[in-house]
Amino acid sequence: MNGQKRSDVKVGGLVDIVLKADQRTGKLTQGRVARLLTKSPTHPHGIKVMLTDGQVGRVAKIHEG
């Protein structure tokens, strides 16, 4: 899953996000979702989330399980 649908992103789920500073390079940061920050049901660049360590970015990939 690519993280564009809010319903696919779950609090506590393992995801790869792109941080604002890494948008040009596309570097991914892995972590667990603490909060969903995007209110709309979908977003073309990925749902914005806050990880448990406080980092904020848009979901690029959702890990299963």
N, CA, C and O of each residue as an XYZ file, in Angstrom:
260
protein
N       0.839     -1.189      0.000
C       0.000      0.000      0.000
C       0.879      1.245      0.000
O       1.952      1.265      0.603
N       0.410      2.269     -0.679
C       1.248      3.448     -0.877
C       0.966      4.602      0.088
O       1.645      5.626      0.009
N       0.001      4.480      0.986
C      -0.217      5.497      2.004
C      -1.000      6.718      1.568
O      -0.948      7.747      2.242
N      -1.731      6.638      0.454
C      -2.525      7.778     -0.003
C      -3.938      7.782      0.580
O      -4.619      8.806      0.526
N      -4.395      6.643      1.142
C      -5.724      6.569      1.745
C      -5.600      6.571      3.267
O      -4.883      5.753      3.844
N      -6.305      7.500      3.906
C      -6.237      7.633      5.366
C      -6.702      6.349      6.060
O      -6.177      5.986      7.113
N      -7.684      5.668      5.473
C      -8.231      4.451      6.086
C      -7.220      3.306      6.117
O      -7.378      2.371      6.902
N      -6.184      3.363      5.276
C      -5.148      2.322      5.247
C      -4.074      2.523      6.328
O      -3.385      1.577      6.709
N      -3.942      3.751      6.811
C      -2.895      4.085      7.784
C      -3.466      3.930      9.191
O      -4.472      4.554      9.527
N      -2.833      3.109     10.002
C      -3.318      2.842     11.360
C      -2.311      3.321     12.400
O      -1.101      3.199     12.209
N      -2.824      3.869     13.506
C      -1.961      4.249     14.632
C      -1.294      2.984     15.163
O      -1.961      1.976     15.395
N       0.008      3.037     15.352
C       0.775      1.875     15.797
C       1.330      1.047     14.655
O       2.138      0.146     14.881
N       0.908      1.340     13.425
C       1.372      0.600     12.259
C       2.782      1.004     11.851
O       3.204      2.137     12.083
N       3.505      0.072     11.241
C       4.863      0.315     10.759
C       4.805      0.886      9.346
O       4.211      0.287      8.449
N       5.427      2.047      9.158
C       5.383      2.729      7.863
C       6.756      3.280      7.492
O       7.632      3.433      8.344
N       6.924      3.574      6.208
C       8.064      4.355      5.716
C       7.505      5.721      5.342
O       6.512      5.812      4.620
N       8.147      6.794      5.838
C       7.700      8.137      5.506
C       8.822      8.909      4.826
O       9.998      8.562      4.939
N       8.429      9.967      4.114
C       9.385     10.913      3.542
C       9.287     12.181      4.374
O       8.240     12.828      4.409
N      10.382     12.535      5.046
C      10.434     13.767      5.836
C      10.474     14.968      4.899
O      10.907     14.851      3.752
N      10.020     16.133      5.392
C      10.029     17.360      4.586
C      11.434     17.643      4.038
O      11.589     18.013      2.874
N      12.441     17.469      4.876
C      13.828     17.739      4.459
C      14.327     16.755      3.404
O      15.286     17.046      2.689
N      13.680     15.590      3.305
C      14.115     14.547      2.370
C      13.251     14.470      1.106
O      13.393     13.532      0.322
N      12.364     15.440      0.902
C      11.456     15.375     -0.250
C      12.194     15.376     -1.578
O      11.768     14.701     -2.515
N      13.294     16.120     -1.680
C      14.050     16.166     -2.942
C      14.720     14.829     -3.249
O      14.747     14.390     -4.399
N      15.263     14.183     -2.211
C      15.983     12.929     -2.421
C      15.058     11.719     -2.373
O      15.360     10.686     -2.971
N      13.929     11.837     -1.664
C      13.016     10.706     -1.536
C      13.461      9.692     -0.494
O      12.931      8.582     -0.441
N      14.447     10.070      0.349
C      14.951      9.175      1.396
C      13.814      8.802      2.342
O      13.044      9.662      2.770
N      13.715      7.500      2.668
C      12.644      7.007      3.523
C      13.122      6.840      4.961
O      14.270      6.474      5.213
N      12.221      7.113      5.892
C      12.470      6.931      7.322
C      11.400      5.985      7.844
O      10.211      6.208      7.619
N      11.813      4.927      8.540
C      10.861      3.933      9.031
C      10.508      4.202     10.486
O      11.352      4.632     11.273
N       9.251      3.945     10.833
C       8.823      4.120     12.213
C       7.376      3.704     12.399
O       6.707      3.275     11.460
N       6.908      3.841     13.636
C       5.525      3.509     13.976
C       4.702      4.784     14.103
O       5.168      5.788     14.643
N       3.471      4.732     13.598
C       2.580      5.885     13.580
C       2.069      6.181     14.995
O       1.528      5.306     15.671
N       2.253      7.427     15.424
C       1.708      7.881     16.707
C       0.400      8.643     16.491
O      -0.557      8.484     17.248
N       0.375      9.486     15.426
C      -0.815     10.297     15.136
C      -0.976     10.478     13.643
O       0.007     10.549     12.905
N      -2.239     10.554     13.195
C      -2.548     10.903     11.807
C      -2.785     12.411     11.772
O      -3.609     12.923     12.530
N      -2.082     13.120     10.910
C      -2.193     14.579     10.853
C      -3.057     15.062      9.691
O      -3.595     16.168      9.753
N      -3.203     14.271      8.642
C      -4.050     14.629      7.510
C      -5.496     14.300      7.850
O      -5.806     13.180      8.258
N      -6.385     15.284      7.681
C      -7.800     15.091      8.008
C      -8.609     14.515      6.838
O      -9.590     13.804      7.057
N      -8.203     14.816      5.597
C      -8.967     14.369      4.430
C      -8.799     12.853      4.219
O      -7.787     12.282      4.626
N      -9.780     12.206      3.588
C      -9.721     10.745      3.400
C      -8.594     10.268      2.484
O      -8.137      9.132      2.607
N      -8.138     11.136      1.555
C      -7.022     10.776      0.671
C      -6.129     11.999      0.473
O      -6.549     13.138      0.676
N      -4.881     11.730      0.068
C      -3.958     12.813     -0.290
C      -3.003     12.268     -1.347
O      -2.426     11.198     -1.156
N      -2.824     12.986     -2.464
C      -2.001     12.468     -3.561
C      -0.528     12.247     -3.213
O       0.131     11.423     -3.847
N      -0.002     12.962     -2.223
C       1.406     12.808     -1.848
C       1.595     11.918     -0.630
O       2.722     11.726     -0.173
N       0.515     11.376     -0.102
C       0.598     10.513      1.073
C       0.019     11.184      2.302
O       0.049     12.409      2.422
N      -0.502     10.391      3.204
C      -1.096     10.890      4.443
C       0.033     11.366      5.371
O       1.019     10.657      5.571
N      -0.120     12.554      5.926
C       0.898     13.089      6.840
C       0.680     12.486      8.220
O      -0.438     12.476      8.736
N       1.761     11.984      8.813
C       1.694     11.352     10.125
C       2.835     11.828     11.013
O       3.836     12.362     10.535
N       2.662     11.621     12.321
C       3.738     11.816     13.278
C       4.125     10.437     13.792
O       3.269      9.653     14.203
N       5.425     10.150     13.764
C       5.919      8.880     14.280
C       6.059      8.948     15.800
O       6.002     10.029     16.386
N       6.243      7.794     16.433
C       6.383      7.731     17.885
C       7.593      8.513     18.385
O       7.620      8.933     19.542
N       8.602      8.715     17.523
C       9.788      9.488     17.929
C       9.635     10.985     17.646
O      10.574     11.753     17.858
N       8.455     11.404     17.168
C       8.173     12.817     16.949
C       8.425     13.332     15.548
O       8.096     14.481     15.254
N       9.002     12.516     14.670
C       9.260     12.950     13.296
C       7.943     12.994     12.515
O       7.055     12.165     12.716
N       7.842     13.978     11.621
C       6.625     14.178     10.829
C       6.960     14.057      9.352
O       7.952     14.615      8.882
N       6.122     13.320      8.619
C       6.314     13.193      7.180
C       5.108     12.550      6.530
O       4.112     12.253      7.189
N       5.209     12.340      5.226
C       4.113     11.726      4.467
C       4.423     10.257      4.222
O       5.551      9.886      3.899
N       3.390      9.426      4.382
C       3.552      7.985      4.247
C       3.838      7.625      2.791
O       3.084      7.995      1.891
N       4.935      6.899      2.568
C       5.310      6.420      1.241
C       4.959      4.933      1.101
O       4.617      4.472      0.012
N       5.045      4.188      2.210
C       4.789      2.759      2.158
C       4.268      2.288      3.515
O       4.739      2.725      4.565
N       3.284      1.384      3.467
C       2.735      0.782      4.681
C       3.199     -0.669      4.724
O       3.008     -1.409      3.759
N       3.808     -1.082      5.837
C       4.267     -2.455      5.994
C       3.127     -3.311      6.533
O       2.398     -2.894      7.434
N       2.980     -4.496      5.982
C       1.933     -5.425      6.442
C       2.356     -6.093      7.738
O       3.537     -6.367      7.954
N       1.379     -6.352      8.598
C       1.629     -7.125      9.816
C       2.059     -6.365     10.965
O       2.291     -6.936     12.030
